[in-house]
Amino acid sequence: MKGFWNGSWGYSQNFLVLICTIVNGFFIEYISGVGGISVPPFPTNLYFLIAFISISSLLFYLPLCQRLVKWILSFQFVITAISLLAGLSLISGFLPQGSDVVLPMWLARLGLHHITSSVPYAIILILICFSLFCAVMKRFHKMTAQDIPFILNHLGLLTIFLAGSLGVGDLTRVKMTLTGDNVVWMGEINSATGTGSGKTIEMPFALKLKKFTLEQYPPRLAFIRSADSKVISMCPMIRPDALGDYQCKLGKRVVKVSKYFSNGFLVKGRYLEANHTGSSTVMKVSVSNGTEEARVGWITPGSTYFNSAFLEVGDGLSLAIPTPRPKKFMSDVKFYTPEGDIGDFTVLVNKPYKLKNWKLYQYGYDDRMGKWSTTSTIEAISDPWLPVVYTGIFLLMFGTIAMLFVKKEEEVC
């Protein structure tokens, strides 16, 4: 065993040391019950960044730490550390994450429901960042044209890791629920941030909903099991302008649609076309199997104003209309600022609007009302460290491009 630790360390030694480090990290989580590491907001996280750079520089130049630096720069350490970091990240893909997740007590105390903010994850990430820092410093001291791609790539990765980790403390996600003509200044901190969720804060702007628009895909019929409403078979989408050609089959059963109301409403026991708040898709259908008399009836997914309706077709099956899936929804919004600025904007899913260093996203609406919703939820996100992360990405890109040119020069020589 003594010879195992002599000489330069290979993958076995690195793996054993880092595994022990991770186990100690989980042990700290368990006995302390800290519930993960909370990154403080600005300026404390900036002080942490300065401290990391200062301590890393001291360790890099200190003669007593040269063996540590040599180890941390070894190829075997880098591969092992990155592999274990990836392994920890995979845990978050298999186990549910979040402060509201219910796990067995011993698993919760180990921090397996907040892996990316756990003590072992932070330790491995710090070691990798220290390795990247030392690699950049070592190449920088003897920098030539061939070293530029290496420096840019490693500096880009270091920037992404540090800014992405420390910036969590300043990341703020706020939900603003707009209803009717109300002007909303306050927002609720989104539960996605974990700590502090549910609190309300005053925003540096106010929003008022002008109009909410929801576009839905054409409806589809579905054969469902009457006992538990489980979908057995889905029919093609229905084109209102071609009802005569529409057919849906399940075994010997053939479905035809004779009437279609895109905005149907139940009035005194009858379905009528009515472009009214709360109206929904309504169809009159017939189902025949070639032997029995066709079954005819009205079906609808219903709304907040009237119940859904199904057509029994025998053998424990029914014909129904699932609620049409949303195709696109957006909000026309008016904003106000304390400085007196007033304006309008439209926000869609994945197409945010930037206002006073906040990005505003279409987050949700009143699902019960569907296309008649008079409520729209806007999510406002502030992430001041994001430009620094983008800087790291650009450094990676420039380093990759520079690497191509350096290779060409070496080949010519």
Protein Blocks (a to p, Z undefined) as FASTA:
>chain_A
ZZmmgcjddfklmmmmmmmmmmmmmmmmmmnonnpaaddddfklmmmmmmmmmmmmmmmm
mmklmmmmmmmmpmklmmmmmmmmmmmmmmmmmpccdjkbccdfklmmnopmmmmlcfkl
mmmmmmmmmmmmmmmmmmmmmgcfklmmmmmmmmmmmmmmmmmmmmmmmpccdddddehj
bccfbdcddfklonoihiacddfbdcddfbdcddddddddddddfklopafbdcddddfk
lmmlgccdehjbccddfbdcfbgcdeehiacddddehiacdddddddehlaccdddddde
biakbccddddebjhiacdddddddfbdcdddddddfkopacdddddehiacdeehiacd
dfbdcfklmmmpcbdcddddddfklmmmmmmmmmmmmmmmmmmmmmmmmmmZZ
